[in-house]
């Protein structure tokens, strides 16, 4: 009986460590993948923001050019 008790604790300890590894390894993989995806998402968000600002700037530029062009035509339009 005493021999059985001395064998059990190392076996339980090893089982506990295997359980920790079985839980922590997938967790580490998931965290690494999530970090990688978040970095990709951040880059894509920056590109989308840059594209939106470019489109907005082009729209404002076109509006300003149209307004000043029209005002210049009105100012230079001489009655015949």
PyMOL commands that set and color helices and strands:
alter all, ss='L'
color gray80, all
select helices_A, chain A and resi 2-76
alter helices_A, ss='H'
color red, helices_A
deselect
rebuild
show_as cartoon
